[in-house]
Amino acid sequence: MAWFICQPRKKCATLRFELNTKGTTAELFVQPMFAIGGQTTTLADVVMAVNTLQLPVTKARGEFASALRAFRYRHGLVSADDCQRWLAKRRVTYEVLCASIRRQTSDHAATTEYEAIVDLLLADSWDQVLRSVAARVAANVSGSAHLGSECDWSIIDRRYAQKLAKNRTVETRARLLRQTRQSLRRLEIVQLEFDNADAANEAWCCVTVDGSDPELVAREARLPITMAVRWFDSLKDEERRALGALKPGQLSRPIDAGGRWLLLGLRRIIEAALGDVDVDRRLDGACDEETIEELLRDVVWSLS
């Protein structure tokens, strides 16, 4: 989802807008967000990038009080003074914050330009959005192409994509695979779910001692059964420990999953390999993250 905000008229060489707005909207727009290579990017520039590139923005969800509490903990705003100082740096008040969280959690759209800007600035994914925009600017500043007086975010985005693609090499994939091979394993598993530990232990004995098929046990007992292929690094700690101790064809001891009990069976292990489409996609994602970290190394952030 992208946020639609009316755009100021003119851009200048430092990626800053010449504003024709007044009042609180203008005060928000002119805030510097970060600087790199002698160029400063303001909130107005970030707004333009979000709108032009349709960058995804995640809003607060859930009940208002919980969302507000999550917002404060996410930003380390434990005390009221911490919260007031943090908001003052961004030129918004606590009342404005509360109003924004209410809009976001109730799915009410902003009715003014000022509200739309505030909702973007206070969105759950604002840090990721700002990081994404900064990486694009850095890719252009650090390359041979320079940001001109009529900056076009589609051109900036294209140069950024080229920068990422250039660093996705077979050699980089191979290096990352060596570093993350275990995490990129996939496990084909079967999961049986029980209401209590006694039933889970009885089923475990049927499979392990009597040699019964787990799927047959589940069908006869009308138990919930799930079959899936999972990345090793997506497993919960207790699942990882249980499955890590198994060989294909074996079943784990019952696992307490908080009010229910699980038996996990390992059917097969799919080792990570170059040329596997899903593995290559994840390796390219890791390669992109390395490139982004390198691009952001020289960024000076204005707000903390």
N, C-alpha and C positions, 0 to 999 in steps of 0.2 A: 504494500500500500504506500502510495506517495501522498504527500501533504500539499494541497494546492494553496499557494500564498501569492498574492499580487506582487509583481516584481517591480523594483525601482527601475528608473529609465536607463541609466547610462553606466557603463563599466569603465574602469580605468586600469592602468598598467599594473597596479599592485593588487589586482583582483578585488578591489574595494568599490562599492557602488556609490555614485553621487545620488544622494537621497532627496526625494521631493516630498517625503512624509514628515509629519510633525508629531511631537509628543512621545508617548511611551513606545510606540512602534519604532520610531527612529532611534530611540535610546537603545533598544534591543539590537537593531540592525547593525549599528556601528561597532558593537563589541568585537574586539579582536579575539579570534579563536586559537590561532597558531601562526607561527612564522617559520619560513624556511627559505634559504637562499636570498635573503634580503627582501622577501615578499611576505606581506601580511594578509592573511585570509580572515575576513570578518564573518559574523553570523549571516549577514545578507548573502555572502558568497556561498555559504553552506546551504542556505535555503534554495538558492538558484540551482545548485548541484543536485539536491534532493529532488526538486521538481523536474529538472531537465532529464536526469538519468533514471527517474522513477525508483530511487533507492528504497528498499523496504524499511519501514518504521514499525516497531513493535510497541504497542501501547500497554499501559497498566491494565491488569485484569483482576477479576475477583471482587470481593466486597471492599468498600471504600477504606475502612479502618485498616484492614489487612494490607491493602495495596499501599497506603500511606506509610505504614510501619515498614513494609518491605523496601520502599523507596529510601527511607531514612537509614536503614541498616546497610543498604547497598552502597550508599555514599558515605557511610561512617558518621552519620549525623546523630550521635547518641544524645547529646544534650540540646536544650532549646537554643543556647548560645551558638553551638556548632551549626545548627540548622539556620539560624538567622544570618550568620556570617556567610555561609555557603550561598544562600539565596541572594544576599546583598551583592555578592560578587557578580551575580548574573542579572542583577537589577530587577528582581522580582520579589514579592513579599510572600509571607506564609499564607495569607489569604488567597493569593494568586495560585500558589502551589496546590492548596486544597481544592480550589475551583477546577484546576486542570485535572487532578486525579479523579474528581467526580465525573468530569466529562469523559475521561478515558474509560473508567470502569463502567459507565452507563451507556457507552457507545453513542453519546451525544456529540454531534459535530460542532466544531468551533463556529461561532456566528460572526466573528470579526477577524480581521487580519492579525491583530494583537494576540487573540486567543490561539489562533493557529500556530503562530511562532512560539508561543509559550508551550503549547502542547508538544511541539517538536523538541524544544529545548529540554523539557522535563520527561520525555518519553523513556520507556524502559531501555530502548536500544540506542539512546542518544550517543553514548560513548562509542558504540560500534559504528554508528553513522559518521561521527566526526573522524574516527580513525580511518574509515573507508575514503572519505573525502581527502584527508591529509595525505594518504598514500598516493592518490591520483595526482595531487598537486606536486608531491615530491618526485614522482616519476617524470613529470614534465620539467621540473626545475633541474633535476640531476642529469637529464638527457641533453642531447645537442639542440633540441627544440626549446625555445623560450616562450614564456607566456606573454602574449602580445596585448595591445591595448583593447582589442575586441576579443576577449577570451570566449571560446566556444566550448562548453562542457562536453559536448559530444566528441570533439577533437581531443580534448584532454583525456576522456575516457578511452578513446581508441588507442592513444599512445600508452596509456597505463596497461591496457590489455596486451599490447605488443610487448611491453616490458615483462609481463608475467609469462607470456608464451615463450619468449626467448630463453628464459631460465629453466623451462621444463625440458630437460635433456634426459637422454637415456642414462647417462652417467649419474645425474642427480637422483633419478628414480632408483637406480641400483644402490646408491649410497644410503638413501632413506629406507629402502627395503631392508638392508643389513641392520639398520638401527632399530627398526620397528617390526621386524618379522613376526614376533610372537603376537603383538597387538593386532596384526593384519591376518592372523589365522581366523578361519571361520569354522564354527562347530555346528554340525547338524545334530539337533537335540530333540528329544521327546520329553514332555513335561506332564506329569500326572499331579492332580490337585486333590487334596483331602481336607475334610473338616476337622479332623483330630489326629493326634499322633498314633493312636492304636491302629486306626485304619491304614495309615501310611506304613507302619511297621509290618502289618500283616501282608500288604501288597508287596513290600520289599522282600519278604520271605518267600512269597509265591514266585517271584521272578528270580531271585538269587539262589534260593535253596532248591525249589521245585523245578526251576527252568522254564516257567511260564513266560509267554510273550507279554511284554508290558501293554501293548495295544489291546490284546485280548483281555487282559485283566481289567483294563479301563472300561472296555465295552461291556463286559459281563457285570461289573459293579456300577455301570452308568456314571462313571467319573468324568469330570472335565479333563480332556487331553489336548495338548497343543504340540504341534510339530513346527519347528522353525530352524532357520539357519542364522546364527548370530555371530557377529564379530566378537573376538575374544575380549577386546577392550570395552565392549558395550555391556558386558556382564557385571552384575553386582558382585561385591567382594565374596559373599558367601557362595554365590553360584560359581565364581571363578575357582575358589578353593575346591569345591565339590567336583566340578568337571575336570579340573586340572589333575586330579588324582585318579581319573578313570581312563581305561582303554576302551576303544570302540567296542560296543556290545555290552558294556557294563552299566549298572544303575547305581546312583548315589544313595547314601543313607538319607532318611527323611530330613528335610530342611525346614526349620521354623521360619515361616514368612509372615509372622505377625497376624495371628488369627486363623491362619490356614497352613497346611503342611504340603510340601512339594517333594516329589521324586523326580530327579533329572537323569535321563538316560542319554549316553553319548553314542550316536549312531556312526558318525565318521568325522574325521578332521580334514578340512580342506586347507592345505598349506598355501601360503601366499607366494605368488610367482609373477614376474614381469610378463606382460602380455594378457593377463587376466583383466578384463575391462573394469571390473569393480575395484580391483586392487590398484590399477593404474590411475583411476579417478581419485582414489584417496591419496596416493603418492603425489599426484599433481596438486591436490589441495595442500598437502604439507609443503611442497615446493613453493607454492604461492605464498604461504605463510612466512616462509624464510625470506622471500623477496620483499614482502611487505615490512617485515621487521627491519630489514636492511634499509628500506626507503625511509622508514620513520625514525631512524637513528639520529638524524640531525634536526628533527622537528622540535621547535621550542613551543611548548603548550602555554597558552595564556591563562587558562583557568585550571585550578587543581582542587 
